[in-house]
Structures are given as C-alpha cells and as structure tokens.
C-alpha cells in the first residue's frame, strides 16, 4: 500500500506515526527529536517534566514550565524541520501553565488527555499568531462529539485531530477497571464510533479532522489495518521505550524486555484512574496493602488525595525512570512483553514501514 502522509493543522509528516508521550521523563527531547528527524511526530511528555531541575521540590510548577520550554528547544535543535509535539495531561494541577509554556515555545502540537480539555482553545486565543495544533486524546465517540460541540460553540474552533486511545494502551486509561477486565471495548469498534461522531463536524470545518488510533498498535501490519479502517495515523508509545534514544534509564528499558505476558497487569492508581503496568515487587507489596509514607511536594494531579494514597505516584515514576525499580514501577502497554531487544529509533521505524508495505 502507499503510505499516506499525516497532516495535523499546519503540520505534515511523511510517516503517519506519532511517538506517544510517556511521563515521567520517558519521552523527553532525545526520543522526540530522534523520531521527528525521521519524518514521524516526536512527543515530549509534560508530566513532572521538571523533575531534574534543581528547584523542582521547592517550586515544581516553575520548574516544570521552564523544563518544558527547554526540552522543546533542545528537540528543535536536534531535529530542525521535524514536527515536535507535547503531551499535557488535563488532570495536572499546572495544566494551563504548561499549555501556555508550550504555546510560548511554539510546540507544533499539544496533545491533551487524562480528562477533556474543554477550554483549551480559550488559552490559545491569547497567542493569535500561534500555529500550534490542538489534539485532544479521547476514548469514545461521545467524548469526540462533546468536545467538537463545546469548542465550536464557545470558541468557534474545532480540534485539529483526535487521538483515540483504546483499552490496550499503557499508563492511565480512560475506561473503568470493570470494562477493562471484561474486555468490553475494542479499538476497531471505537474507531468506527469516533469517525461517525466527527463526520458532521468535518463538514462544518470544511477540512478533515484526522483520527489517530493508539493502544495495542505494535507492528506495521497493525498500522496498515487501522489505516484501512479509516484512521489517519497511529500513536505508539511502548515500542519506543526499548530504543537507544529513549530518555529512560537502561534498567527501565530492561524492565520491558524482562516482562512476560502475565506480568502486564491493571493497577489502581493513587490518582483515581486504572492503569496498565509491569508487575514487580513494588506493585505486589502495594497490592498486599503496604503503604509508602510520603509528604506531597508537588500535588501534581488534581484528583490525588495524598492522605489516602498508598504511595506517591510521581515519586514512584521518577524512581523507575532513574532505574530504581525497588521503589517504583514501569507503565506499559498490553504488548510490552513482546519486546526482546533494544534497537535504534531508525531501525524501529524502518521495521514498521516495511511491515506496512508488506501488509
């Protein structure tokens, strides 16, 4: 098949692949630039992006804003002409500050999930010359329709694209734990629903509103199948963890290679959302009722209630990023167990393109 280009707002890439934003510190400028330089879209994760800044513990929001701008600039320097986006979770307490930072740093695209970015176009209106595209991350046709209706009515703006994240994704998920366990939803079914929900708004906009699918997309054959089903592109995160350019520690990457199928489990996150992660001693102890005492330094997620949380998820993810998996854990997609070696981003992209062509 002829591989279609992917256009989101004013930005077009040759390869319809988006490298998913992985916090905390898993996808920073190194990974994003490597992906963007090859003609796909590289993403920097905004969640606790300033954790390496010296004043993070005392001034986390200022550190995050400064670090996000710095990461975007470094990615631009390493991949001139490439498309660089950021992933900013709506549930973060400094969500609006980070959106403003991304707009000021001229990020090409802002992806927003973990909640619906109902007022995001309002923030962009303060930057009238901005070419930054706005892309909500959703998990249903209903959410897509609601956002289109709200943005059109309140701001005369329609999303530049949607990322449809299905139930096989890693990290925090937009489904109930019961529905995840019972396999209630399939990405193919959800894609059909979202295409139908968005169709009338494409007619109003007079342009396509691309749907990018995410969650469980692992091979070039998977990509080809979803392109044939009407998706404009795919977002992949887990596969990019086991690349040389990924910003995580070597130990974090090896955790993915170590994982067996039965190690990929659902967890109840302290922030109130279910998630998918690689089972390890830390998570087993939490499941048995162990609490890890902590003082909340960041209050990074709006829905977190520190006095009730069994552990600080930010600390756990920072520990894991640095390779300290005794005091943390790795989020991962449903196919993480299929990874068996660390490759370069170039090797991975070439493998995926070959798979698309063969399909």
C-alpha positions as a LaTeX table, in Angstrom:
\begin{tabular}{lrrr}
\hline
Residue & $x$ (\AA) & $y$ (\AA) & $z$ (\AA) \\
\hline
Unk1 & 0.00 & 0.00 & 0.00 \\
Unk2 & 1.02 & 3.58 & $-0.48$ \\
Unk3 & 1.80 & 5.02 & 2.94 \\
Unk4 & $-0.26$ & 8.20 & 3.43 \\
Unk5 & 1.15 & 11.37 & 4.91 \\
Unk6 & $-0.31$ & 12.68 & 8.15 \\
Unk7 & $-1.42$ & 16.30 & 8.35 \\
Unk8 & $-2.42$ & 17.89 & 11.65 \\
Unk9 & $-3.23$ & 21.58 & 11.42 \\
Unk10 & $-0.37$ & 23.35 & 9.61 \\
Unk11 & 1.99 & 20.40 & 10.14 \\
Unk12 & 2.51 & 17.47 & 7.79 \\
Unk13 & 4.79 & 14.43 & 8.12 \\
Unk14 & 5.75 & 11.70 & 5.67 \\
Unk15 & 5.19 & 8.86 & 8.17 \\
Unk16 & 1.75 & 8.58 & 9.86 \\
Unk17 & 3.23 & 7.57 & 13.21 \\
Unk18 & 3.17 & 9.57 & 16.44 \\
Unk19 & 5.51 & 8.53 & 19.24 \\
Unk20 & 3.32 & 8.66 & 22.32 \\
Unk21 & 4.13 & 11.00 & 25.20 \\
Unk22 & 5.40 & 9.00 & 28.17 \\
Unk23 & 5.88 & 10.59 & 31.57 \\
Unk24 & 7.67 & 10.87 & 33.87 \\
Unk25 & 10.85 & 11.51 & 31.87 \\
Unk26 & 10.49 & 8.57 & 29.47 \\
Unk27 & 9.91 & 10.65 & 26.35 \\
Unk28 & 11.92 & 13.86 & 26.51 \\
Unk29 & 13.87 & 15.71 & 23.82 \\
Unk30 & 16.21 & 12.84 & 22.92 \\
Unk31 & 13.45 & 10.44 & 21.89 \\
Unk32 & 11.18 & 13.10 & 20.40 \\
Unk33 & 13.96 & 14.52 & 18.23 \\
Unk34 & 15.06 & 11.10 & 17.01 \\
Unk35 & 11.50 & 10.31 & 15.88 \\
Unk36 & 10.87 & 13.74 & 14.35 \\
Unk37 & 14.13 & 13.72 & 12.41 \\
Unk38 & 12.97 & 10.59 & 10.57 \\
Unk39 & 9.69 & 12.07 & 9.36 \\
Unk40 & 7.27 & 10.98 & 12.09 \\
Unk41 & 5.98 & 13.05 & 15.06 \\
Unk42 & 8.01 & 13.14 & 18.26 \\
Unk43 & 6.34 & 13.92 & 21.58 \\
Unk44 & 7.72 & 15.31 & 24.85 \\
Unk45 & 5.71 & 14.35 & 27.95 \\
Unk46 & 4.76 & 17.23 & 30.21 \\
Unk47 & 4.04 & 15.21 & 33.36 \\
Unk48 & 6.56 & 16.31 & 36.02 \\
Unk49 & 8.87 & 17.31 & 33.16 \\
Unk50 & 10.94 & 19.44 & 35.56 \\
Unk51 & 11.90 & 16.61 & 37.91 \\
Unk52 & 15.60 & 17.06 & 37.07 \\
Unk53 & 15.54 & 20.81 & 37.73 \\
Unk54 & 17.36 & 21.77 & 40.96 \\
Unk55 & 14.36 & 23.64 & 42.39 \\
Unk56 & 11.74 & 21.01 & 41.48 \\
Unk57 & 10.99 & 20.02 & 45.10 \\
Unk58 & 10.50 & 23.62 & 46.21 \\
Unk59 & 8.98 & 25.20 & 43.09 \\
Unk60 & 7.63 & 22.31 & 40.97 \\
Unk61 & 5.34 & 24.36 & 38.74 \\
Unk62 & 8.04 & 26.89 & 37.85 \\
Unk63 & 10.49 & 24.04 & 37.26 \\
Unk64 & 8.04 & 22.20 & 35.00 \\
Unk65 & 7.30 & 25.27 & 32.89 \\
Unk66 & 11.00 & 26.09 & 32.48 \\
Unk67 & 11.93 & 22.48 & 31.72 \\
Unk68 & 9.19 & 22.05 & 29.10 \\
Unk69 & 10.41 & 25.08 & 27.18 \\
Unk70 & 13.98 & 23.82 & 27.45 \\
Unk71 & 13.03 & 20.34 & 26.20 \\
Unk72 & 11.15 & 21.76 & 23.19 \\
Unk73 & 14.15 & 23.95 & 22.30 \\
Unk74 & 16.58 & 21.01 & 22.58 \\
Unk75 & 14.36 & 18.83 & 20.40 \\
Unk76 & 14.10 & 21.60 & 17.79 \\
Unk77 & 17.88 & 21.98 & 17.77 \\
Unk78 & 18.39 & 18.24 & 17.28 \\
Unk79 & 15.64 & 17.83 & 14.67 \\
Unk80 & 15.37 & 21.07 & 12.66 \\
Unk81 & 12.28 & 20.95 & 10.48 \\
Unk82 & 10.83 & 18.00 & 12.36 \\
Unk83 & 7.40 & 18.07 & 13.98 \\
Unk84 & 7.65 & 18.25 & 17.77 \\
Unk85 & 4.61 & 17.94 & 20.00 \\
Unk86 & 3.97 & 17.83 & 23.73 \\
Unk87 & 1.61 & 15.72 & 25.81 \\
Unk88 & $-0.01$ & 17.65 & 28.68 \\
Unk89 & $-2.46$ & 15.87 & 30.98 \\
Unk90 & $-5.63$ & 17.82 & 31.75 \\
Unk91 & $-5.62$ & 16.31 & 35.25 \\
Unk92 & $-2.33$ & 18.02 & 36.14 \\
Unk93 & $-2.57$ & 20.92 & 38.57 \\
Unk94 & $-0.31$ & 23.05 & 36.37 \\
Unk95 & $-2.07$ & 22.08 & 33.15 \\
Unk96 & $-2.84$ & 25.63 & 31.98 \\
Unk97 & 0.66 & 26.88 & 32.82 \\
Unk98 & 2.17 & 24.06 & 30.75 \\
Unk99 & $-0.18$ & 24.72 & 27.81 \\
Unk100 & 0.95 & 28.37 & 27.88 \\
Unk101 & 4.60 & 27.27 & 28.07 \\
Unk102 & 4.12 & 25.00 & 25.03 \\
Unk103 & 2.46 & 27.82 & 23.08 \\
Unk104 & 5.22 & 30.26 & 24.04 \\
Unk105 & 7.87 & 27.74 & 22.99 \\
Unk106 & 6.00 & 27.22 & 19.68 \\
Unk107 & 5.43 & 23.49 & 20.05 \\
Unk108 & 3.88 & 22.19 & 16.84 \\
Unk109 & 1.11 & 20.17 & 18.52 \\
Unk110 & $-0.38$ & 19.89 & 22.01 \\
Unk111 & $-1.91$ & 16.51 & 22.86 \\
Unk112 & $-4.17$ & 16.55 & 25.94 \\
Unk113 & $-5.71$ & 13.54 & 27.69 \\
Unk114 & $-6.48$ & 12.31 & 31.23 \\
Unk115 & $-9.59$ & 14.48 & 31.13 \\
Unk116 & $-11.30$ & 16.55 & 28.47 \\
Unk117 & $-9.56$ & 19.84 & 27.51 \\
Unk118 & $-12.83$ & 21.74 & 27.31 \\
Unk119 & $-11.31$ & 25.24 & 27.48 \\
Unk120 & $-8.02$ & 24.76 & 25.64 \\
Unk121 & $-8.88$ & 26.96 & 22.61 \\
Unk122 & $-9.51$ & 29.83 & 25.04 \\
Unk123 & $-5.86$ & 29.64 & 26.12 \\
Unk124 & $-4.67$ & 29.57 & 22.50 \\
Unk125 & $-6.66$ & 32.74 & 21.70 \\
Unk126 & $-4.08$ & 34.67 & 23.75 \\
Unk127 & $-1.49$ & 33.63 & 21.13 \\
Unk128 & $-3.15$ & 34.82 & 17.89 \\
Unk129 & $-0.15$ & 34.03 & 15.67 \\
Unk130 & 0.28 & 30.50 & 17.03 \\
Unk131 & 0.45 & 27.60 & 14.58 \\
Unk132 & 0.26 & 25.08 & 17.41 \\
Unk133 & $-2.34$ & 22.42 & 16.66 \\
Unk134 & $-4.68$ & 21.24 & 19.43 \\
Unk135 & $-5.32$ & 17.49 & 19.63 \\
Unk136 & $-7.47$ & 16.02 & 22.42 \\
Unk137 & $-6.94$ & 12.40 & 23.49 \\
Unk138 & $-10.28$ & 10.62 & 23.86 \\
Unk139 & $-11.63$ & 7.11 & 24.38 \\
Unk140 & $-15.13$ & 7.33 & 22.86 \\
Unk141 & $-17.25$ & 8.81 & 20.10 \\
Unk142 & $-19.29$ & 10.57 & 22.78 \\
Unk143 & $-16.21$ & 12.42 & 24.04 \\
Unk144 & $-15.28$ & 13.44 & 20.48 \\
Unk145 & $-18.78$ & 14.79 & 19.83 \\
Unk146 & $-18.89$ & 16.65 & 23.16 \\
Unk147 & $-15.54$ & 18.35 & 22.53 \\
Unk148 & $-16.42$ & 19.36 & 18.97 \\
Unk149 & $-19.74$ & 20.81 & 20.12 \\
Unk150 & $-18.19$ & 22.69 & 23.05 \\
Unk151 & $-15.19$ & 24.07 & 21.14 \\
Unk152 & $-17.33$ & 25.13 & 18.16 \\
Unk153 & $-19.99$ & 26.83 & 20.28 \\
Unk154 & $-17.67$ & 28.55 & 22.76 \\
Unk155 & $-14.58$ & 29.30 & 20.68 \\
Unk156 & $-15.50$ & 28.82 & 17.00 \\
Unk157 & $-12.68$ & 26.27 & 16.86 \\
Unk158 & $-12.67$ & 22.56 & 16.04 \\
Unk159 & $-9.95$ & 20.07 & 17.02 \\
Unk160 & $-7.09$ & 19.77 & 14.56 \\
Unk161 & $-7.21$ & 15.99 & 15.13 \\
Unk162 & $-8.12$ & 13.42 & 17.76 \\
Unk163 & $-6.05$ & 10.66 & 19.31 \\
Unk164 & $-8.36$ & 7.75 & 20.10 \\
Unk165 & $-6.71$ & 5.78 & 22.89 \\
Unk166 & $-8.11$ & 2.28 & 23.26 \\
Unk167 & $-8.13$ & $-0.15$ & 26.19 \\
Unk168 & $-4.79$ & $-1.81$ & 25.34 \\
Unk169 & $-2.70$ & 1.32 & 25.98 \\
Unk170 & $-0.21$ & 1.69 & 28.80 \\
Unk171 & $-0.33$ & 4.13 & 31.70 \\
Unk172 & $-3.54$ & 5.72 & 32.91 \\
Unk173 & $-6.61$ & 4.61 & 30.94 \\
Unk174 & $-9.91$ & 6.28 & 30.12 \\
Unk175 & $-12.05$ & 3.23 & 30.93 \\
Unk176 & $-13.42$ & 1.72 & 34.12 \\
Unk177 & $-11.47$ & $-1.15$ & 35.62 \\
Unk178 & $-14.53$ & $-3.39$ & 35.24 \\
Unk179 & $-14.77$ & $-2.67$ & 31.50 \\
Unk180 & $-11.04$ & $-3.26$ & 31.07 \\
Unk181 & $-11.13$ & $-6.60$ & 32.85 \\
Unk182 & $-14.20$ & $-7.71$ & 30.88 \\
Unk183 & $-12.71$ & $-6.60$ & 27.52 \\
Unk184 & $-15.84$ & $-4.58$ & 26.84 \\
Unk185 & $-14.33$ & $-2.34$ & 24.17 \\
Unk186 & $-12.27$ & $-2.95$ & 21.04 \\
Unk187 & $-10.25$ & $-0.23$ & 19.32 \\
Unk188 & $-11.76$ & $-1.12$ & 15.94 \\
Unk189 & $-15.28$ & $-0.59$ & 17.30 \\
Unk190 & $-14.32$ & 2.68 & 18.97 \\
Unk191 & $-12.70$ & 3.96 & 15.76 \\
Unk192 & $-15.91$ & 3.41 & 13.83 \\
Unk193 & $-17.88$ & 5.31 & 16.52 \\
Unk194 & $-15.46$ & 8.25 & 16.52 \\
Unk195 & $-15.38$ & 8.52 & 12.71 \\
Unk196 & $-19.20$ & 8.74 & 12.69 \\
Unk197 & $-19.23$ & 11.27 & 15.54 \\
Unk198 & $-16.68$ & 13.54 & 13.87 \\
Unk199 & $-18.07$ & 13.36 & 10.32 \\
Unk200 & $-20.66$ & 16.19 & 10.67 \\
Unk201 & $-18.03$ & 18.47 & 12.19 \\
Unk202 & $-15.64$ & 17.82 & 9.30 \\
Unk203 & $-18.36$ & 19.13 & 7.01 \\
Unk204 & $-18.70$ & 22.26 & 9.16 \\
Unk205 & $-14.93$ & 22.75 & 9.26 \\
Unk206 & $-14.52$ & 22.12 & 5.54 \\
Unk207 & $-11.46$ & 20.03 & 6.28 \\
Unk208 & $-10.59$ & 16.58 & 7.61 \\
Unk209 & $-10.31$ & 16.03 & 11.36 \\
Unk210 & $-7.80$ & 13.15 & 11.43 \\
Unk211 & $-8.35$ & 10.29 & 13.86 \\
Unk212 & $-5.13$ & 8.74 & 15.19 \\
Unk213 & $-5.53$ & 5.42 & 16.98 \\
Unk214 & $-3.48$ & 4.33 & 19.98 \\
Unk215 & $-3.30$ & 1.36 & 22.32 \\
Unk216 & $-2.08$ & $-2.08$ & 21.28 \\
Unk217 & $-0.69$ & $-0.97$ & 17.90 \\
Unk218 & 2.58 & $-2.90$ & 17.69 \\
Unk219 & 3.51 & $-3.90$ & 14.13 \\
Unk220 & 3.47 & $-2.39$ & 10.66 \\
Unk221 & 0.67 & $-4.81$ & 9.87 \\
Unk222 & $-1.36$ & $-3.32$ & 12.74 \\
Unk223 & $-0.76$ & 0.15 & 11.35 \\
Unk224 & $-1.88$ & $-0.88$ & 7.85 \\
Unk225 & $-5.04$ & $-2.47$ & 9.25 \\
Unk226 & $-6.09$ & 0.69 & 11.09 \\
Unk227 & $-5.27$ & 2.90 & 8.11 \\
Unk228 & $-7.55$ & 0.70 & 6.02 \\
Unk229 & $-10.27$ & 1.04 & 8.68 \\
Unk230 & $-10.23$ & 4.83 & 8.32 \\
Unk231 & $-7.61$ & 6.04 & 10.77 \\
Unk232 & $-5.26$ & 8.77 & 9.52 \\
Unk233 & $-2.34$ & 7.52 & 11.60 \\
Unk234 & $-1.32$ & 5.71 & 14.76 \\
Unk235 & 0.25 & 6.64 & 18.06 \\
Unk236 & 2.76 & 4.19 & 19.54 \\
Unk237 & 4.46 & 4.53 & 22.91 \\
Unk238 & 5.54 & 1.15 & 24.30 \\
Unk239 & 7.61 & 0.24 & 21.25 \\
Unk240 & 9.66 & 3.41 & 21.61 \\
Unk241 & 10.63 & 2.60 & 25.20 \\
Unk242 & 13.10 & $-0.05$ & 24.06 \\
Unk243 & 15.08 & 2.27 & 21.79 \\
Unk244 & 18.55 & 3.61 & 22.37 \\
Unk245 & 17.30 & 7.18 & 22.17 \\
Unk246 & 14.53 & 6.77 & 24.76 \\
Unk247 & 15.21 & 9.07 & 27.71 \\
Unk248 & 14.58 & 6.39 & 30.36 \\
Unk249 & 17.35 & 4.58 & 32.20 \\
Unk250 & 18.78 & 1.31 & 30.91 \\
Unk251 & 17.13 & $-0.51$ & 33.84 \\
Unk252 & 13.71 & 0.88 & 32.86 \\
Unk253 & 14.14 & $-0.38$ & 29.30 \\
Unk254 & 15.29 & $-3.80$ & 30.52 \\
Unk255 & 12.17 & $-4.00$ & 32.69 \\
Unk256 & 10.15 & $-4.06$ & 29.46 \\
Unk257 & 12.39 & $-6.74$ & 28.00 \\
Unk258 & 12.14 & $-8.79$ & 31.22 \\
Unk259 & 8.34 & $-8.68$ & 31.28 \\
Unk260 & 6.31 & $-11.76$ & 30.39 \\
Unk261 & 2.70 & $-11.63$ & 29.22 \\
Unk262 & 1.40 & $-12.41$ & 32.68 \\
Unk263 & 3.43 & $-9.51$ & 34.12 \\
Unk264 & 1.36 & $-6.90$ & 32.27 \\
Unk265 & $-1.36$ & $-6.05$ & 34.79 \\
Unk266 & $-4.02$ & $-3.50$ & 35.65 \\
Unk267 & $-3.40$ & $-1.35$ & 38.70 \\
Unk268 & $-5.48$ & 1.09 & 40.72 \\
Unk269 & $-3.55$ & 4.33 & 40.52 \\
Unk270 & $-3.47$ & 6.63 & 43.56 \\
Unk271 & $-4.90$ & 9.38 & 41.34 \\
Unk272 & $-8.19$ & 7.52 & 40.88 \\
Unk273 & $-7.74$ & 6.08 & 37.40 \\
Unk274 & $-6.98$ & 2.49 & 36.39 \\
Unk275 & $-3.67$ & 1.91 & 34.67 \\
Unk276 & $-1.62$ & $-0.79$ & 32.96 \\
Unk277 & 1.88 & $-1.52$ & 34.22 \\
Unk278 & 4.54 & $-4.19$ & 34.58 \\
Unk279 & 4.09 & $-6.15$ & 37.80 \\
Unk280 & 7.08 & $-6.03$ & 40.12 \\
Unk281 & 7.87 & $-6.30$ & 43.83 \\
Unk282 & 6.83 & $-2.69$ & 44.49 \\
Unk283 & 3.35 & $-3.18$ & 42.98 \\
Unk284 & 2.92 & $-6.58$ & 44.65 \\
Unk285 & 3.61 & $-5.03$ & 48.06 \\
Unk286 & 1.15 & $-2.20$ & 47.38 \\
Unk287 & $-1.48$ & $-4.75$ & 46.36 \\
Unk288 & $-0.94$ & $-6.55$ & 49.68 \\
Unk289 & $-1.74$ & $-3.32$ & 51.49 \\
Unk290 & 1.68 & $-1.81$ & 52.05 \\
Unk291 & 1.75 & 1.98 & 52.27 \\
Unk292 & 4.77 & 4.05 & 51.37 \\
Unk293 & 4.65 & 7.16 & 53.59 \\
Unk294 & 5.29 & 10.40 & 51.75 \\
Unk295 & 4.97 & 14.13 & 52.01 \\
Unk296 & 3.26 & 15.55 & 48.95 \\
Unk297 & 5.71 & 18.01 & 47.45 \\
Unk298 & 4.06 & 18.52 & 44.09 \\
Unk299 & 0.30 & 17.80 & 44.24 \\
Unk300 & 0.82 & 17.08 & 40.56 \\
Unk301 & $-2.59$ & 15.52 & 39.82 \\
Unk302 & $-5.84$ & 17.25 & 40.75 \\
Unk303 & $-7.62$ & 14.02 & 41.68 \\
Unk304 & $-4.92$ & 12.75 & 44.06 \\
Unk305 & $-5.77$ & 12.80 & 47.78 \\
Unk306 & $-2.36$ & 12.43 & 49.45 \\
Unk307 & $-3.66$ & 11.37 & 52.87 \\
Unk308 & $-5.49$ & 8.43 & 51.27 \\
Unk309 & $-2.88$ & 7.46 & 48.66 \\
Unk310 & $-0.80$ & 4.33 & 49.38 \\
Unk311 & 2.21 & 5.91 & 47.67 \\
Unk312 & 3.21 & 8.98 & 45.67 \\
Unk313 & 2.84 & 8.10 & 42.01 \\
Unk314 & 5.18 & 10.89 & 40.92 \\
Unk315 & 7.95 & 9.63 & 43.20 \\
Unk316 & 7.36 & 6.05 & 42.04 \\
Unk317 & 7.59 & 7.01 & 38.37 \\
Unk318 & 10.63 & 9.23 & 38.91 \\
Unk319 & 12.35 & 6.36 & 40.73 \\
Unk320 & 11.53 & 3.99 & 37.86 \\
Unk321 & 12.78 & 6.44 & 35.22 \\
Unk322 & 16.10 & 6.59 & 37.04 \\
Unk323 & 16.29 & 2.80 & 37.28 \\
Unk324 & 15.29 & 2.39 & 40.92 \\
Unk325 & 12.54 & $-0.19$ & 40.38 \\
Unk326 & 12.68 & $-1.29$ & 44.01 \\
Unk327 & 10.82 & 1.93 & 44.79 \\
Unk328 & 8.81 & 2.39 & 41.63 \\
Unk329 & 7.31 & 0.68 & 38.59 \\
Unk330 & 7.00 & 0.98 & 34.82 \\
Unk331 & 3.80 & 1.75 & 33.00 \\
Unk332 & 3.48 & $-0.30$ & 29.80 \\
Unk333 & 1.07 & $-1.19$ & 27.01 \\
Unk334 & $-0.51$ & $-4.61$ & 26.62 \\
Unk335 & 2.17 & $-5.75$ & 24.13 \\
Unk336 & 5.22 & $-4.77$ & 26.20 \\
Unk337 & 6.10 & $-8.46$ & 26.74 \\
Unk338 & 6.83 & $-8.80$ & 23.01 \\
Unk339 & 9.91 & $-6.58$ & 23.27 \\
Unk340 & 13.14 & $-8.60$ & 23.31 \\
Unk341 & 15.94 & $-6.17$ & 22.46 \\
Unk342 & 16.92 & $-2.52$ & 22.40 \\
Unk343 & 17.10 & $-1.01$ & 18.91 \\
Unk344 & 17.62 & 2.44 & 17.43 \\
Unk345 & 14.63 & 4.58 & 16.51 \\
Unk346 & 15.76 & 4.35 & 12.88 \\
Unk347 & 15.70 & 0.54 & 13.00 \\
Unk348 & 12.24 & 0.55 & 14.57 \\
Unk349 & 10.78 & 3.00 & 12.04 \\
Unk350 & 12.27 & 1.00 & 9.14 \\
Unk351 & 10.76 & $-2.21$ & 10.53 \\
Unk352 & 7.33 & $-0.59$ & 10.87 \\
Unk353 & 7.42 & 0.88 & 7.36 \\
Unk354 & 8.42 & $-2.48$ & 5.91 \\
Unk355 & 5.52 & $-4.09$ & 7.77 \\
Unk356 & 3.05 & $-1.56$ & 6.38 \\
Unk357 & 4.29 & $-2.16$ & 2.84 \\
Unk358 & 4.09 & $-5.94$ & 3.21 \\
Unk359 & 0.56 & $-5.70$ & 4.57 \\
\hline
\end{tabular}
